[in-house]
Amino acid sequence: MEPYVIHIRMEAGPLARLQEEARRAGMAVYVVDLSNIADETALTSYLSDMFGFPHFIRGLDAVLDLLSDLDWIGNINGYLMVVKGAVDSSVGESFVSLLPNLHDRWRSGEVPFVTAIEGGDETLVSILYTKNRKLEEDGKLRTGALDIGGVDIVIHGNQYGLRPVDE
């Protein structure tokens, strides 16, 4: 399993295989189900409970900061975050928009972090493309950090085209 990759449009079989592979590698697996999350405040609370954030937070910027550094969990083998229920959801779209930045931060370290999005539509793919392009542009700025740049995105059942994969 490649570290620091975002998988989207995953179906049940390949997703189950990815989870099993992650567990065999000693990675912590978290399933983030956004199906019943009403708003960003509820999302922040849900993620705080799931990941055991070490202090109270407010807002998605704080979520991004804490998910970028899970030192309090301390799994040196890495993390797989499975995202379900993101399609047709403004909360899902907001969460997915964080993922390129999250992966950009993780790859500067040594601990693998992988995200797998169950399903996915053109809107979510577009969000990932847009955020990834912004990271690439930021990486080219002279004032930008040298390690900023686009992240790897794998689109399963690919009709859009970043990097097709055999499932």
RAURCOR-V316754 format. One record per backbone hydrogen bond with DSSP energy under -0.5 kcal/mol. CO is the residue of the C=O (numbers start at 1). NH is the residue of the N-H. If there is no record, write none. Layout:
# RAURCOR-V316754
CO NH
CO NH
This chain:
# RAURCOR-V316754
2 5
4 152
5 7
5 115
6 154
7 117
8 156
10 119
11 15
12 16
13 17
14 18
15 19
16 20
17 21
18 22
19 23
20 24
21 25
22 27
23 26
28 30
28 80
30 32
30 82
31 33
32 34
32 84
34 37
36 38
39 43
40 44
41 45
42 46
43 47
44 48
45 49
46 50
47 51
48 52
48 53
59 63
60 64
61 65
62 66
63 67
64 68
66 69
70 73
70 74
74 76
75 78
78 28
79 114
80 30
80 82
81 83
81 116
82 32
82 84
83 118
84 34
86 89
89 93
90 94
91 95
92 96
93 97
94 98
95 98
95 99
96 99
96 100
98 102
99 103
100 104
101 105
102 106
103 107
105 108
106 109
110 112
112 79
113 4
114 81
115 7
116 83
116 118
117 10
119 9
119 10
121 125
122 126
123 127
124 128
125 129
126 130
127 131
128 132
129 133
130 134
131 135
132 136
133 137
134 138
135 139
136 140
137 140
137 141
138 141
141 144
145 148
152 6
153 155
154 8
154 156
155 158
